[in-house]
Amino acid sequence: CQQQGKTIAEVVMLNELTWNTELTVRTRLLEVADVMRRCIINGCTHEGVLPGGYLVQRRAPSLFRKMNELASTERSDLWPMIYAFAVSEENACGGRVVTAPTNGAAGIVPAVLQYYRNFTLSASDEGVVDFLLTAAAIGMLYKMNASISGAEVGCQGEVGVACSMAAGAYCAVLGGTLAQVENAAEIGMEHHLGLTCDPVGGLVQIPCVERNGVAAEKAIKIAQLALMESGEHKVSLDKVIATMYRTGLDMHNTYKETSLGGLALTVGVPAC
């Protein structure tokens, strides 16, 4: 990006033009964004209990109603969490989601993107496209140089990567420099290092739904923090990706999507 004098989104777009026209790429990205938006709407309106026998209540609809009852300026910082809950609960019910980068972490990127759309005065379709292109670039770095599989590296490879993608992308569409975007993406992963994947009963419910919500909130704050500083930092994104992968390889297999440890063992009967 520095060599070409381009943003991350512009470089990714140029890469996509190898296969498709710019109109096709933009149209497709806006379609993906619309699926994300509709998933949030569905998740905020569908009441009920998540399937699987644990009787986990869908929380997004009630939280959505409570937030709408507040003045528009009150607790707006909670919207990303509610959006992420909505998507995660749709995923848990077999609804239509966008893997970003996985189904288990599907709530984070859509939540932060929707927050950008709803609470940024300068939000536009161009910003939506840039957001998704930037998030994709960050996700590809993890996919190529480490892993996005909870079964291989734990939930740091799913929720951690999604937080990193969302933080960097949000920073970019708010006008962040290359250094600030890279810093945001790095912080997003650094504070998810070692995160285990221990779904209760093998279901993407506990702790997955809340974990998506908390990571979406963190991504917003991380981007805002990065924008307040110069982008200079000691730990590079490359280094944190390498660290995440090594940490995942060191992690006991019990904590890699087996439901044989952690909360899965404490709260529910392990799924075999």
C-alpha positions as CSV (number, residue, x, y, z in Angstrom):
1,C,0.0,0.0,0.0
2,Q,2.8,2.4,0.8
3,Q,4.7,1.6,-2.4
4,Q,1.6,2.2,-4.5
5,G,0.2,5.1,-2.5
6,K,-3.1,3.2,-2.1
7,T,-5.4,2.2,0.7
8,I,-5.9,-1.4,1.7
9,A,-9.3,-1.4,0.1
10,E,-7.9,0.0,-3.2
11,V,-5.3,-2.8,-3.3
12,V,-7.8,-5.5,-2.7
13,M,-10.1,-4.0,-5.3
14,L,-7.3,-4.1,-7.8
15,N,-6.7,-7.7,-7.0
16,E,-10.4,-8.5,-7.5
17,L,-10.3,-6.8,-10.9
18,T,-8.2,-9.7,-12.1
19,W,-11.4,-11.8,-12.2
20,N,-14.3,-9.3,-12.3
21,T,-15.3,-5.8,-13.3
22,E,-15.4,-3.1,-10.6
23,L,-19.1,-2.9,-11.0
24,T,-19.5,-6.6,-10.4
25,V,-17.3,-6.5,-7.3
26,R,-19.1,-3.6,-5.8
27,T,-22.5,-5.0,-6.5
28,R,-21.5,-8.3,-4.9
29,L,-20.1,-6.6,-1.8
30,L,-23.2,-4.5,-1.3
31,E,-25.3,-7.7,-1.6
32,V,-23.1,-9.3,1.1
33,A,-23.6,-6.2,3.3
34,D,-27.4,-6.4,2.7
35,V,-27.4,-10.1,3.8
36,M,-25.6,-9.0,7.0
37,R,-28.1,-6.2,7.5
38,R,-31.1,-8.5,7.0
39,C,-29.6,-11.0,9.4
40,I,-29.4,-8.4,12.1
41,I,-33.1,-7.4,11.4
42,N,-34.2,-11.0,11.6
43,G,-32.2,-11.6,14.8
44,C,-33.7,-8.5,16.4
45,T,-37.3,-9.6,15.6
46,H,-37.4,-13.4,16.0
47,E,-38.4,-14.4,19.5
48,G,-37.9,-17.8,21.1
49,V,-35.5,-20.3,22.5
50,L,-32.4,-21.5,20.7
51,P,-32.5,-25.2,19.7
52,G,-30.4,-27.8,21.3
53,G,-32.0,-28.6,24.7
54,Y,-30.3,-25.9,26.9
55,L,-33.3,-23.6,26.6
56,V,-31.2,-20.6,25.9
57,Q,-33.5,-17.6,25.3
58,R,-32.9,-15.4,22.3
59,R,-31.9,-12.0,23.9
60,A,-31.5,-9.7,20.9
61,P,-35.3,-8.9,20.5
62,S,-35.8,-7.8,24.1
63,L,-32.6,-5.9,24.1
64,F,-33.5,-4.2,20.8
65,R,-36.9,-3.1,22.2
66,K,-35.3,-1.8,25.4
67,M,-32.7,0.2,23.5
68,N,-35.4,1.7,21.3
69,E,-37.3,2.9,24.4
70,L,-34.3,4.9,25.5
71,A,-33.5,8.3,24.1
72,S,-31.4,8.1,21.0
73,T,-28.3,9.5,22.7
74,E,-28.5,7.0,25.6
75,R,-26.4,3.8,25.5
76,S,-25.7,4.0,21.8
77,D,-22.5,2.2,22.6
78,L,-24.5,-1.0,23.2
79,W,-25.8,-1.3,19.7
80,P,-22.9,-3.3,18.3
81,M,-23.4,-5.9,21.1
82,I,-27.1,-6.2,20.3
83,Y,-26.4,-6.5,16.5
84,A,-23.8,-9.2,17.2
85,F,-26.2,-11.0,19.5
86,A,-28.8,-10.9,16.7
87,V,-26.5,-12.5,14.1
88,S,-25.1,-15.1,16.5
89,E,-28.6,-16.2,17.5
90,E,-29.6,-16.4,13.9
91,N,-26.6,-18.6,13.3
92,A,-27.5,-20.8,16.3
93,C,-31.0,-21.3,14.9
94,G,-29.7,-22.2,11.4
95,G,-30.6,-18.8,9.9
96,R,-28.8,-17.2,7.0
97,V,-25.5,-15.6,8.0
98,V,-22.3,-14.4,6.3
99,T,-19.2,-16.3,7.5
100,A,-16.9,-13.5,8.6
101,P,-14.5,-15.3,8.9
102,T,-16.5,-18.2,10.4
103,N,-20.0,-19.0,11.4
104,G,-19.1,-19.0,15.1
105,A,-17.7,-15.5,14.8
106,A,-20.3,-14.3,12.2
107,G,-21.8,-11.6,14.4
108,I,-18.8,-9.3,14.8
109,V,-18.1,-7.8,11.4
110,P,-21.8,-7.3,10.5
111,A,-22.3,-5.6,13.9
112,V,-19.5,-3.1,13.5
113,L,-20.5,-2.5,9.9
114,Q,-24.1,-1.8,10.9
115,Y,-22.9,0.5,13.7
116,Y,-20.9,2.4,11.0
117,R,-24.0,2.7,8.8
118,N,-26.3,3.8,11.6
119,F,-24.1,6.1,13.7
120,T,-21.6,7.7,11.2
121,L,-22.8,10.8,9.5
122,S,-20.5,10.3,6.5
123,A,-21.5,6.6,6.0
124,S,-22.1,5.7,2.4
125,D,-22.2,2.7,0.1
126,E,-18.6,3.5,-0.8
127,G,-17.7,3.2,2.9
128,V,-19.5,-0.1,3.1
129,V,-17.5,-1.4,0.2
130,D,-14.2,-0.2,1.6
131,F,-15.1,-1.7,5.0
132,L,-15.6,-5.1,3.6
133,L,-12.5,-5.0,1.3
134,T,-10.4,-4.0,4.3
135,A,-11.8,-6.6,6.6
136,A,-11.3,-9.2,3.9
137,A,-7.6,-8.3,3.5
138,I,-7.0,-8.6,7.2
139,G,-8.9,-11.9,7.3
140,M,-6.8,-13.3,4.4
141,L,-3.6,-12.5,6.3
142,Y,-4.8,-14.7,9.1
143,K,-6.0,-17.4,6.8
144,M,-2.8,-17.5,4.8
145,N,-0.3,-17.1,7.6
146,A,-2.1,-18.8,10.6
147,S,-5.6,-20.2,10.9
148,I,-9.2,-19.2,11.3
149,S,-10.3,-22.6,12.6
150,G,-11.4,-23.0,16.2
151,A,-10.6,-26.7,15.9
152,E,-7.0,-25.9,15.1
153,V,-6.2,-22.8,17.2
154,G,-9.1,-22.2,19.5
155,C,-11.5,-19.3,19.5
156,Q,-8.7,-16.8,19.1
157,G,-8.8,-17.9,15.4
158,E,-12.5,-17.1,15.1
159,V,-13.7,-14.4,17.4
160,G,-10.2,-12.9,17.7
161,V,-9.7,-12.8,13.9
162,A,-13.2,-11.3,13.5
163,C,-12.5,-8.6,16.0
164,S,-9.2,-7.8,14.3
165,M,-11.0,-7.6,10.9
166,A,-13.7,-5.4,12.2
167,A,-11.4,-3.1,14.2
168,G,-9.1,-2.5,11.2
169,A,-12.0,-2.0,8.8
170,Y,-13.9,0.4,11.0
171,C,-10.7,2.4,11.6
172,A,-10.2,2.6,7.8
173,V,-13.7,3.9,7.0
174,L,-13.3,6.6,9.7
175,G,-10.2,7.9,7.9
176,G,-7.4,6.0,9.6
177,T,-4.0,5.9,8.1
178,L,-2.4,2.7,7.0
179,A,-0.4,2.6,10.3
180,Q,-3.6,3.3,12.3
181,V,-5.5,0.5,10.5
182,E,-2.7,-2.0,11.1
183,N,-2.5,-0.9,14.7
184,A,-6.2,-1.4,15.2
185,A,-6.1,-4.9,13.6
186,E,-3.2,-5.9,15.8
187,I,-4.8,-4.7,19.0
188,G,-7.9,-6.6,18.1
189,M,-6.0,-9.9,18.1
190,E,-3.5,-9.2,20.8
191,H,-6.1,-9.1,23.5
192,H,-7.8,-12.3,22.3
193,L,-4.6,-14.4,22.3
194,G,-5.2,-17.7,24.0
195,L,-9.0,-17.5,23.7
196,T,-10.3,-21.1,24.0
197,C,-13.1,-22.7,22.0
198,D,-15.3,-24.4,24.6
199,P,-19.0,-24.3,23.4
200,V,-21.4,-25.8,25.9
201,G,-22.9,-29.0,24.5
202,G,-21.2,-28.4,21.2
203,L,-23.6,-25.7,20.3
204,V,-22.7,-22.2,19.1
205,Q,-24.6,-20.6,22.0
206,I,-22.7,-20.4,25.3
207,P,-20.4,-18.6,25.4
208,C,-20.4,-17.9,21.7
209,V,-23.3,-15.4,21.5
210,E,-22.0,-13.1,24.2
211,R,-18.4,-13.5,23.0
212,N,-19.4,-12.1,19.6
213,G,-21.1,-9.2,21.3
214,V,-18.2,-8.3,23.5
215,A,-15.8,-8.6,20.6
216,A,-17.9,-6.2,18.5
217,E,-17.9,-3.6,21.3
218,K,-14.1,-4.0,21.6
219,A,-13.6,-3.6,17.9
220,I,-15.3,-0.2,18.0
221,K,-13.2,1.1,21.0
222,I,-10.0,-0.3,19.5
223,A,-10.5,1.6,16.3
224,Q,-11.3,4.8,18.2
225,L,-8.1,4.3,20.2
226,A,-6.0,3.7,17.1
227,L,-7.4,6.9,15.5
228,M,-6.3,8.9,18.5
229,E,-2.7,7.9,18.1
230,S,-0.1,8.0,15.4
231,G,-0.1,4.3,14.6
232,E,3.3,3.7,16.0
233,H,3.4,0.5,18.2
234,K,5.8,-2.2,19.3
235,V,3.9,-5.3,18.2
236,S,3.2,-5.5,14.4
237,L,0.1,-7.3,13.0
238,D,2.5,-9.9,11.4
239,K,4.0,-10.7,14.7
240,V,0.6,-11.0,16.5
241,I,-0.6,-13.3,13.7
242,A,2.5,-15.5,14.1
243,T,2.0,-15.5,17.9
244,M,-1.6,-16.5,17.6
245,Y,-0.7,-19.5,15.5
246,R,2.0,-20.6,17.8
247,T,-0.3,-20.2,20.8
248,G,-3.0,-22.2,19.1
249,L,-0.6,-25.0,18.4
250,D,0.5,-25.0,22.0
251,M,-3.1,-25.0,23.2
252,H,-4.4,-28.3,24.6
253,N,-6.8,-30.0,22.2
254,T,-9.5,-30.0,24.9
255,Y,-9.9,-26.3,24.2
256,K,-10.3,-26.6,20.5
257,E,-13.9,-27.0,19.7
258,T,-14.3,-30.4,21.4
259,S,-16.6,-29.3,24.2
260,L,-14.5,-31.4,26.6
261,G,-13.2,-28.5,28.7
262,G,-13.7,-25.0,29.9
263,L,-17.3,-23.9,30.2
264,A,-18.5,-26.9,28.2
265,L,-17.3,-29.1,31.1
266,T,-18.4,-26.8,33.9
267,V,-21.8,-25.8,32.6
268,G,-23.1,-28.7,30.5
269,V,-22.4,-32.3,29.5
270,P,-19.6,-32.5,27.0
271,A,-20.7,-33.5,23.5
272,C,-18.8,-36.5,22.1
